[in-house]
Amino acid sequence: MFGWEFPPHILGGLGTASYGLTKGMHANGDMDITFVIPRPWGDEERDFAQIIGACNTPVAWRDVSWDYVESRIGKFMSPQTYFNLRDHIYDDFNYMKLNDLGCIEFSGRYPDNILEEINNYSIVAGVIARTIDCDIIHSHDWLTYPAGIHAKNVTGKPLVIHVHATDFDRSRGNVNPTVFAIERDGMEHADHIITVSDLSRRTVIEKYGIDPSKVTTVHNAVIPLDEETLNLPRHDKKDKVVTFLGRITMQKGPEYFVEAAAKVLKKDRNIRFVMAGSGDMMEDMIRLAARRGIADRFHFTGFLKGKEVYEMLAASDVYIMPSVSEPFGISPLEAMEMGVPSIISRQSGCAEILNNVIKTDYWDIDAMADAIHAITNYPALYHQLRNDGIEEIKGITWEKAGKKVIDIYEKVIASRQ
């Protein structure tokens, strides 16, 4: 598997989904998974997958000792793996900027030179593909499609790509031609394509011209929370709390959340609204809240991670995801698991499988405001959504999703024989 994020260091839903699916597949048994990411941090969970960092994979020979390698990258990878990889360098990459181990540095994030990092990642994939035997190659999201294609060309093994989002989702249709070309190239080279919703499947078929028989939907799921998280303290408070949690970007529809909040606060001032996250529209949203005269009831937390996310959910009475185009959207599942009644846009993949939520069109701020008002003012509705939501989420597991992916693998491998 080639991915770009892996918990606990994640910047969005891609890392959460990659982790959950990998863990769910391993739980089905008889799986040996190597998961490649640009840069591991050393605290990743590794009991169900071997983690290899592109930044720790040599692409040029360096005469280094076992002890030195261990001192440099032992926290991330076995020195033996490093030396195994060093034996399969396939070209002279000394012209590149390399470190003392002959490795390319990666940010582990989404830097301004992202296209350069994607290309470098595909170079590293050639070393890994020549070193580690596999039956199938699985690339998560467009950033890793070139790596998957390179690995397929090296090994001759089938490639499955996993479409977590397309540039049509991220840009509201104002597609970057370079990104579109990378996405389409990955889709055309793939033996099979997995999408996270039927919404995404239609986009792949209609916008990229892909044969429908080559595309299968496997909906995302959620990892069961431990008792400590489920029982985080829920402080008594005078005001109800309505929370938006995610990237504050065009795709997520943050302006509709602010506008709905303004409508609610005309009727009821005993509600506080929280926009938890960061993104390029954050300053615009701060100004919009000020223009609507609701700044005193509106809070911006900045980016939350790990336990902070669940502490925020534990403090919330309503969760809302007004996304304009959401391929899936795991966060409502996490909110429901924490017992938080949720409002989601019909333009989201998770709307295909969730029943115990309120669904509105992303642009319908009146319907959104009515739903917020109803949940915060009618205890019977609040408790019904809370209790039925908790039960519904128990049946949406990564183990089930993992079994569907394994079935796809087996069909792809069988079709090659």
C-alpha positions as CSV (number, residue, x, y, z in Angstrom):
1,M,0.0,0.0,0.0
2,F,1.1,3.5,-0.8
3,G,-0.4,6.3,1.3
4,W,0.3,9.9,2.2
5,E,-0.9,10.0,5.9
6,F,-1.0,7.6,8.8
7,P,-2.2,8.2,12.4
8,P,-1.4,9.7,14.8
9,H,0.0,12.4,12.5
10,I,-2.8,13.2,10.1
11,L,-4.1,16.4,8.4
12,G,-7.5,15.1,7.2
13,G,-9.7,12.1,6.6
14,L,-7.3,10.3,4.3
15,G,-5.0,9.2,7.1
16,T,-8.0,8.0,9.2
17,A,-9.5,6.0,6.4
18,S,-6.1,4.5,5.4
19,Y,-5.5,3.4,9.0
20,G,-9.0,2.0,9.5
21,L,-9.1,0.1,6.3
22,T,-5.6,-1.4,6.8
23,K,-6.5,-2.5,10.3
24,G,-9.9,-3.9,9.1
25,M,-8.2,-5.9,6.4
26,H,-5.6,-7.3,8.8
27,A,-8.5,-8.4,11.1
28,N,-9.8,-10.7,8.4
29,G,-6.6,-12.7,8.6
30,D,-4.0,-14.0,6.1
31,M,-2.8,-10.6,5.3
32,D,0.8,-9.3,5.1
33,I,0.6,-5.5,4.6
34,T,3.5,-3.1,3.9
35,F,2.3,0.5,4.2
36,V,4.5,3.2,2.6
37,I,4.2,6.8,3.7
38,P,6.5,9.8,2.8
39,R,7.6,10.3,6.3
40,P,6.9,8.3,9.5
41,W,7.3,9.9,12.9
42,G,8.1,6.7,14.9
43,D,4.9,6.5,16.9
44,E,2.7,4.8,14.3
45,E,0.8,1.7,15.3
46,R,2.7,-1.2,13.6
47,D,1.1,-4.4,14.9
48,F,-1.0,-4.9,11.7
49,A,1.3,-3.4,9.0
50,Q,5.0,-2.9,8.3
51,I,5.5,0.9,8.0
52,I,8.2,2.0,5.5
53,G,9.1,5.7,5.1
54,A,10.0,7.0,1.7
55,C,12.4,9.3,3.5
56,N,14.2,6.3,5.0
57,T,14.5,4.4,1.7
58,P,17.9,4.8,0.0
59,V,18.0,5.8,-3.7
60,A,21.8,6.1,-3.8
61,W,24.5,3.9,-2.3
62,R,26.1,5.1,0.9
63,D,28.8,3.1,2.8
64,V,27.3,3.2,6.3
65,S,27.5,0.8,9.2
66,W,24.7,-1.0,10.9
67,D,25.2,1.0,14.1
68,Y,25.0,4.3,12.2
69,V,21.9,3.3,10.4
70,E,20.3,2.2,13.6
71,S,21.2,5.5,15.3
72,R,19.7,7.5,12.4
73,I,16.5,5.7,11.6
74,G,16.2,2.8,14.1
75,K,13.2,4.5,15.6
76,F,11.4,4.2,12.2
77,M,12.7,1.1,10.5
78,S,14.9,-1.9,11.0
79,P,18.4,-1.4,9.7
80,Q,18.1,-4.7,7.9
81,T,15.2,-3.3,5.9
82,Y,17.4,-0.3,5.0
83,F,20.2,-2.6,3.7
84,N,17.7,-4.8,1.9
85,L,16.4,-1.7,0.1
86,R,19.9,-0.5,-0.6
87,D,20.6,-3.7,-2.6
88,H,17.8,-2.7,-5.0
89,I,18.7,0.8,-6.1
90,Y,18.0,0.8,-9.8
91,D,19.6,4.0,-11.1
92,D,22.1,6.7,-10.2
93,F,20.2,9.4,-8.3
94,N,23.2,11.2,-6.9
95,Y,22.3,14.2,-8.9
96,M,19.4,14.7,-6.5
97,K,19.6,16.4,-3.1
98,L,20.1,13.4,-0.7
99,N,21.0,13.0,2.9
100,D,23.9,11.1,4.5
101,L,22.0,7.8,4.0
102,G,21.3,8.4,0.3
103,C,17.6,9.1,1.0
104,I,15.3,11.9,-0.3
105,E,13.9,14.1,2.4
106,F,10.0,14.4,2.6
107,S,8.0,16.9,4.5
108,G,5.3,14.4,5.5
109,R,2.7,17.1,4.8
110,Y,1.3,19.0,1.8
111,P,4.1,21.5,0.9
112,D,4.1,24.0,-1.9
113,N,6.4,21.7,-3.9
114,I,3.9,18.9,-3.6
115,L,4.3,17.8,-7.3
116,E,8.0,17.4,-6.7
117,E,7.4,15.3,-3.6
118,I,4.9,13.1,-5.6
119,N,7.5,12.5,-8.3
120,N,10.2,11.7,-5.7
121,Y,7.8,9.4,-3.9
122,S,7.4,7.5,-7.2
123,I,11.2,7.2,-7.5
124,V,11.4,5.6,-4.1
125,A,8.5,3.3,-5.0
126,G,10.8,1.7,-7.6
127,V,13.3,0.7,-4.9
128,I,10.5,-0.7,-2.6
129,A,8.8,-2.6,-5.4
130,R,12.1,-4.3,-6.3
131,T,12.7,-5.2,-2.6
132,I,9.5,-6.3,-1.1
133,D,7.5,-9.1,-2.7
134,C,3.7,-8.6,-3.1
135,D,0.6,-10.0,-4.7
136,I,-1.1,-6.7,-5.2
137,I,-0.4,-2.9,-5.1
138,H,-2.9,-0.5,-3.6
139,S,-2.5,3.3,-3.9
140,H,-4.5,5.7,-1.7
141,D,-5.5,8.9,-3.4
142,W,-4.0,10.8,-6.3
143,L,-0.7,11.7,-4.5
144,T,0.3,8.0,-4.7
145,Y,-1.0,7.0,-8.1
146,P,2.4,7.6,-9.8
147,A,4.1,5.5,-7.2
148,G,1.6,2.7,-7.7
149,I,2.0,2.8,-11.5
150,H,5.8,2.6,-11.2
151,A,5.5,-0.3,-8.8
152,K,3.1,-2.1,-11.2
153,N,5.5,-1.6,-14.1
154,V,8.4,-3.0,-12.0
155,T,6.6,-6.0,-10.6
156,G,3.9,-6.8,-13.2
157,K,1.5,-7.1,-10.3
158,P,-2.0,-5.7,-10.4
159,L,-2.7,-2.2,-9.2
160,V,-5.8,-1.1,-7.3
161,I,-6.3,2.6,-6.7
162,H,-8.5,4.0,-3.9
163,V,-10.3,7.2,-4.8
164,H,-10.8,9.1,-1.5
165,A,-11.6,12.3,-3.4
166,T,-11.2,13.8,-6.8
167,D,-10.2,17.3,-7.7
168,F,-13.8,17.9,-8.7
169,D,-14.7,17.6,-5.0
170,R,-11.8,19.7,-3.8
171,S,-12.3,22.6,-6.2
172,R,-16.1,22.8,-6.8
173,G,-15.5,22.0,-10.4
174,N,-12.6,24.4,-11.0
175,V,-10.3,21.5,-11.7
176,N,-6.5,21.8,-11.7
177,P,-5.4,20.2,-15.1
178,T,-2.2,18.8,-13.7
179,V,-4.0,17.1,-10.8
180,F,-6.7,15.9,-13.2
181,A,-4.1,14.4,-15.5
182,I,-2.5,12.5,-12.5
183,E,-5.8,11.2,-11.4
184,R,-6.9,10.1,-14.8
185,D,-3.5,8.4,-15.5
186,G,-3.9,6.5,-12.2
187,M,-7.4,5.4,-13.1
188,E,-6.4,4.3,-16.6
189,H,-3.4,2.2,-15.4
190,A,-5.4,0.6,-12.5
191,D,-6.7,-2.9,-12.8
192,H,-9.5,-1.8,-10.5
193,I,-10.7,1.3,-8.8
194,I,-12.3,1.6,-5.3
195,T,-14.4,4.6,-4.5
196,V,-15.6,5.6,-1.1
197,S,-19.2,6.3,-2.2
198,D,-21.5,5.9,-5.1
199,L,-21.3,9.7,-5.4
200,S,-17.5,9.3,-6.1
201,R,-18.1,6.4,-8.4
202,R,-20.4,8.5,-10.6
203,T,-17.7,11.2,-10.7
204,V,-15.0,8.7,-11.8
205,I,-17.2,7.2,-14.5
206,E,-18.7,10.4,-15.8
207,K,-15.8,12.9,-15.4
208,Y,-12.9,10.6,-16.1
209,G,-14.5,8.3,-18.7
210,I,-13.8,5.1,-16.8
211,D,-15.6,1.8,-17.6
212,P,-18.2,1.3,-14.9
213,S,-17.3,-2.4,-14.6
214,K,-13.8,-1.3,-13.3
215,V,-15.2,0.8,-10.4
216,T,-16.5,-0.6,-7.1
217,T,-17.8,1.4,-4.1
218,V,-16.6,0.4,-0.6
219,H,-18.0,2.8,1.9
220,N,-15.8,4.0,4.7
221,A,-16.4,3.0,8.4
222,V,-15.3,4.0,11.9
223,I,-13.0,2.5,14.4
224,P,-14.7,1.6,17.7
225,L,-13.7,4.0,20.5
226,D,-12.3,2.9,23.8
227,E,-14.3,3.3,27.0
228,E,-12.2,6.1,28.2
229,T,-12.9,8.2,25.1
230,L,-16.6,7.3,25.1
231,N,-16.9,8.4,28.7
232,L,-15.0,11.7,28.4
233,P,-16.6,14.2,30.8
234,R,-19.6,16.1,29.5
235,H,-19.6,19.4,31.4
236,D,-22.9,20.9,32.5
237,K,-23.3,24.1,30.6
238,K,-25.9,26.8,30.2
239,D,-25.6,27.1,26.5
240,K,-26.0,24.4,23.8
241,V,-23.0,23.9,21.6
242,V,-23.2,23.3,17.8
243,T,-19.9,22.2,16.2
244,F,-18.4,22.2,12.7
245,L,-15.2,20.1,12.7
246,G,-13.0,19.9,9.6
247,R,-10.9,21.8,7.1
248,I,-12.2,25.3,6.7
249,T,-12.1,25.2,2.9
250,M,-14.5,25.7,0.0
251,Q,-15.3,22.0,-0.3
252,K,-16.6,21.8,3.3
253,G,-19.1,24.6,3.0
254,P,-18.1,26.6,6.1
255,E,-20.0,29.7,5.0
256,Y,-23.3,27.9,5.1
257,F,-22.6,26.9,8.7
258,V,-22.0,30.6,9.6
259,E,-25.2,31.7,7.8
260,A,-27.3,29.0,9.4
261,A,-25.9,30.0,12.8
262,A,-26.9,33.6,12.2
263,K,-30.5,32.5,11.5
264,V,-30.6,30.3,14.6
265,L,-29.3,33.1,16.8
266,K,-32.1,35.4,15.7
267,K,-34.5,33.0,17.6
268,D,-32.3,31.7,20.4
269,R,-29.2,33.3,21.9
270,N,-28.5,30.4,24.3
271,I,-26.5,28.5,21.7
272,R,-22.8,28.7,20.9
273,F,-21.3,27.8,17.6
274,V,-17.8,26.3,17.2
275,M,-15.8,26.1,14.0
276,A,-13.0,23.6,14.8
277,G,-10.3,23.3,12.3
278,S,-8.0,25.3,10.0
279,G,-7.9,26.2,6.4
280,D,-7.7,28.9,3.7
281,M,-11.2,30.3,4.5
282,M,-10.7,30.7,8.2
283,E,-10.1,34.5,8.1
284,D,-13.1,34.9,5.8
285,M,-15.3,33.0,8.2
286,I,-14.1,35.2,11.1
287,R,-15.0,38.3,9.2
288,L,-18.4,36.8,8.1
289,A,-19.3,36.0,11.7
290,A,-18.5,39.6,12.6
291,R,-20.6,41.0,9.8
292,R,-23.6,38.9,10.9
293,G,-23.2,40.2,14.4
294,I,-22.7,36.8,16.0
295,A,-19.0,37.0,16.9
296,D,-19.8,36.8,20.6
297,R,-21.5,33.4,20.1
298,F,-19.0,32.0,17.6
299,H,-15.7,30.3,18.5
300,F,-12.7,29.3,16.4
301,T,-10.5,26.6,18.0
302,G,-7.9,26.1,15.2
303,F,-6.8,22.6,14.2
304,L,-7.6,19.8,16.6
305,K,-6.0,16.4,16.7
306,G,-6.2,13.1,18.5
307,K,-8.0,13.3,21.9
308,E,-8.8,17.0,21.3
309,V,-11.3,16.0,18.6
310,Y,-13.2,13.8,21.0
311,E,-13.1,16.3,23.8
312,M,-14.7,18.8,21.4
313,L,-17.4,16.3,20.4
314,A,-18.0,15.4,24.1
315,A,-18.7,19.1,24.6
316,S,-21.1,19.3,21.7
317,D,-24.9,19.0,21.5
318,V,-25.1,19.0,17.7
319,Y,-22.5,18.1,15.0
320,I,-23.0,19.6,11.5
321,M,-21.2,18.8,8.2
322,P,-22.5,21.2,5.4
323,S,-20.1,19.9,2.7
324,V,-20.6,21.1,-0.8
325,S,-19.1,17.9,-2.2
326,E,-18.0,15.3,0.3
327,P,-16.8,11.9,-1.2
328,F,-17.6,10.3,2.1
329,G,-17.1,12.2,5.3
330,I,-16.0,10.1,8.3
331,S,-16.5,12.8,11.0
332,P,-20.3,12.4,11.3
333,L,-19.7,8.7,12.1
334,E,-17.2,9.8,14.8
335,A,-19.7,12.3,16.2
336,M,-22.5,9.7,16.2
337,E,-20.3,7.2,17.9
338,M,-19.8,9.8,20.7
339,G,-23.5,10.2,20.9
340,V,-23.7,13.6,19.2
341,P,-26.8,14.1,17.0
342,S,-25.7,15.0,13.5
343,I,-26.8,17.1,10.5
344,I,-25.1,16.3,7.2
345,S,-25.5,17.5,3.6
346,R,-27.2,15.3,1.1
347,Q,-24.1,16.0,-1.1
348,S,-22.0,13.6,1.0
349,G,-21.1,10.0,0.5
350,C,-21.9,9.1,4.1
351,A,-25.5,10.2,3.4
352,E,-25.8,7.0,1.4
353,I,-25.4,4.8,4.4
354,L,-26.5,6.8,7.4
355,N,-30.2,6.9,8.5
356,N,-30.2,8.3,12.0
357,V,-29.1,11.8,11.0
358,I,-30.9,14.9,9.6
359,K,-30.0,15.5,5.9
360,T,-30.3,18.8,4.2
361,D,-28.9,20.3,1.0
362,Y,-25.7,22.2,1.7
363,W,-27.1,25.4,0.4
364,D,-30.4,25.2,2.3
365,I,-29.4,27.3,5.3
366,D,-33.1,27.6,6.4
367,A,-33.5,23.8,6.6
368,M,-30.1,23.6,8.4
369,A,-31.2,26.3,10.9
370,D,-34.5,24.5,11.5
371,A,-32.7,21.3,12.2
372,I,-30.3,22.9,14.7
373,H,-33.2,24.6,16.4
374,A,-35.2,21.4,16.6
375,I,-32.4,19.3,18.1
376,T,-31.4,21.9,20.7
377,N,-35.0,22.6,21.8
378,Y,-36.8,19.2,21.6
379,P,-35.2,16.7,24.0
380,A,-37.2,13.7,22.5
381,L,-35.6,14.4,19.1
382,Y,-32.2,14.9,20.6
383,H,-32.3,11.6,22.5
384,Q,-33.7,9.6,19.6
385,L,-31.0,10.8,17.2
386,R,-28.4,10.2,19.9
387,N,-29.4,6.7,20.9
388,D,-30.3,5.4,17.4
389,G,-27.1,6.9,16.0
390,I,-25.0,5.1,18.5
391,E,-26.6,1.8,17.6
392,E,-26.4,2.4,13.9
393,I,-22.7,3.1,14.0
394,K,-22.0,-0.2,15.7
395,G,-22.8,-2.0,12.5
396,I,-20.5,0.2,10.2
397,T,-17.1,-1.5,10.7
398,W,-13.8,-1.4,9.0
399,E,-13.6,-5.2,9.2
400,K,-16.6,-5.4,6.9
401,A,-15.1,-2.8,4.5
402,G,-11.8,-4.7,4.6
403,K,-13.5,-7.9,3.6
404,K,-15.0,-6.2,0.5
405,V,-11.5,-4.9,-0.5
406,I,-10.0,-8.4,-0.1
407,D,-12.8,-9.8,-2.3
408,I,-11.9,-7.2,-4.9
409,Y,-8.2,-8.2,-4.6
410,E,-9.1,-11.9,-5.2
411,K,-11.2,-11.1,-8.3
412,V,-8.4,-8.9,-9.7
413,I,-5.7,-11.5,-9.1
414,A,-7.9,-14.3,-10.6
415,S,-8.6,-12.2,-13.7
416,R,-4.8,-12.0,-14.3
417,Q,-4.2,-15.7,-14.1
